């Protein structure tokens, strides 16, 4: 008679499954994340494959699904399409599905950023394939789910460096700024098989742009290297990278570019060796803390989603737009594209929206641990703000680049300093020049409304 399998201990109340699927685009696909290159002929090679990694997590009969993608971002319509298709296949609502993008700058075009002419993805076949791959991974994660224990810990990462260099005049330049505080927390969540004490899924978060290089080869950048390194150490694929609040950071490995006559350094375009080094920096930190993670009690799955509408400033009139369009002064090509887009919106709807909608999602894994995910590209200070907001209820892991592309999310103090993160709202198609003073109030209100 065959031996009976050992029952899982009672202290394994989470049910967890992990799976992955390939989402590598075909050669010639346009890249996304670096201006003029993105309008070139497309990718010339595949350096390493892109993936979607799925984690199914349930307590009793309440599940959530975490989906991590190797893409720059999705716009809201694309994210909603993915959630709709996956939700239909797995009987989940949008609040139960978290979409997070690594924000690799050497991945395929998704979203409706200015460098995609504010248009939905033209290669619909690729998005169809991506949705199919996502459903495949999600079903496999659910169908292989098994009892698990939860452990958690937090270390620090040396990878992110601020790119908001503050001049003596109090303004911002795009330079390495190692003296500026960044959100360097590196949270690690492990779901372990109680019979083997080995991870079923290992989720880690770093707040740093994967913009190490701007070449014409498809790659997951440093998150892919970090995952591969961790998976090799564990012996099988289990790792999941989630992008954090890194809207104002870049990897330290490319912070040593040429200096100007005042001795200030610049960023340089990285190499594949830089990407390898960056990924190993992250992986080493994760693997070192892995044995030190602490068990988390009080199992609970609870998911919520809110939308905050953030006010914009300097909404143009039709006359102002017409004047810009006909001005003899040359406009940057993106500005001209923005003017044309706003005139089209005025013609269609008669008005321009004065707000930017942003989604906020909370996924609780226990009574004392949750993910808090923002749509858009939040800067480091939002990491501390989210931690503080939820401190009385335990640990909150802040994420960006989730459930849509949104726009850059600075903090109020950044509005005075200016800089790219403040002044780039037009690149995301919004009518206002930037977020208006007081924009954080509705965002905080939405955060505080989460249970």
Secondary structure, DSSP 4 states (H G I P E B T S, - for coil): -PPPPPPPPTT--EEEEEEEEE-PPPTTPPEESSGGGGGSS---EESS--EEEEEEEEETTEEEEEEEESSS---HHHHHHHHHHHHHHHT--GGGEEEEE---TTEE--S--GGGTT---S-HHHHHHHHHHHHHHHHHHHHT-EEEEEEEEEEE-S-EEE-EEEPTTS-EEES--TTS----EEEEEEEEETTTTEEEEEEEEE-----S---SEE--HHHHHHHHHHHHHHTS--EEEEE-S-TTEEEGGG----B-TTS-B------HHHHHHHHHHHHHHHHHHHTTPEE--SEEEEEEEEEEEEEEE-PPPHHHHHHHHH-SSPPPHHHHHHHHHHHHHHHHHSS---EEEEEEEEEEEETTEEEEEESSEE-THHHHHHHHHTGGGSEEEEE-SBSS---EE--HHHHHH--HHHH-GGGGT-SSSEEPTTTHHHHHHHHHT--
